[in-house]
């Protein structure tokens, strides 16, 4: 049984299983180095991923998916692009599709977790909770298969009876998934329980798509040779390893495993090179130490608070300093290049683009780039600018394209509001044309002067109006005042009191 969709094949493959807190970039790259063919990332929840922004990290040479709180939820790189499977936790087909579309250009395949029995997954109707809702499983997988260009897979646990398990996997097969991973334990079973190889074998015999056998790490797989034995026993197309690979990822090495100490040093190199989260690095290293976690090395590792301190534990301080110096040098070079090229337009299809953000504080009150562009269009006797704006689903940010004189202009940066996105597009157009945009300190500006004249005229008009109003009031009050003065002319004093003359 062979499946090749895109560049991903699932026949006769060695696979690193998805593991929470373990399956981050350093572990995935290390597993590939030692011989794994496919590596799954840790389960990432759709609700968190859908809010992420895709950012190209030129310093680390990675693609990062960053949450609103600035946390890196998923980091990947070119080295694993054709080997990494993105696993998500989801219970909603539309949200699952939004996440899959967000990551599909940076991964080899997308997987749905339908086997995790932990509460953090099942309480949201995800993980093994989906096994109780075959209709939802079918909807999610069908939506993904029809909505993205990359292969879609899923990972399940077996059901209480063989008949139920076979019925479920046949429904899953009809959705068009490229492969199905089967953990040979039921939802309530844990690693201490024996894996049901007969269930996995029955699944492999009843579907035509590749079946990936999982669950043999603790009892059945301790060496590279055991992997093939497990595959033959289950009749599966491929084998997926979790704990055995977590303890020593060199189990994928056909020449035999290397010492854990050597593996840990290689892991630390990747952790430093790709700026891995310190506490994630510590967690993975402690899993490799196993019964040595209370040793002097283990205690030093536990006390470490930075990647630099972790390097010190392994005698790798020089490596840390050298790597940091290289990253700093790369950052400086990129900053220098960016500052010199930031104003250079780039063609994206038929659209002229620049990386522009609209900063309101850079412009005088009541003056905007859109106003300048409109004035320029009138002066040049071309149609007024037409803006087309789209909103991104995952973070509800906006990007606008403006059409001016039959050419399109757009900023590559997304804005928090539709108005700001349109202003950014206008700036791209104005800078490309070499036309003033109204920034403070930009120099002579006919539009600014026009606005000032209008404001001055408006102020003068207001002052004139106030003066006219005062004059009108004065004219209205003068007759009554004269009447009073006239009456006073007829007053005479009699015996010290006032009275009218008769």
Secondary structure, 3 states (H helix, E strand, C coil): CCCEECCEECCCCEEECCCCCCCCHHHHHHHHHHCCCEEECCCEEHHHHCCCEEEEECCCCEEEEECCCCCEEEEECHHHCCCEEEEEECCCHHHHHHHHHHHHHHCCEEEEEECCCCHHHHCCCCHHHHHHCHHHHHHHHHHHHHHCCCEEEEEEECCCCHHHHHHHHHHHHHCCCCEEEEECCCCCCCCCCCCCHHHHHHHHHHCCCEEEEECCCCCCCCCHHHHHHHHHHHCCCEEEECHHHHHCHHHHCCCCCCCHHHHHHHHHHHHHHCCCCHHHHHHHHHHHHHHHCCCHHHHHHHHCCCHHHHHHHCCCHHHHHHHHHHHHHHHHHHHHHHHHHCCCCEEECCEEEECCCCCHHHECCCCCHHHHHHHHHHHCCCCCCEEEEEECCCCCCEEEEEEECCEEEEECCCECCHHHHHHHHHHHHHHHHCCCCCECCCCCCHHHHHHHHHHHHHHHHHHHHHHHHHHHHHHHHHHHHHHHHHHHHCEEEECCEEEECC
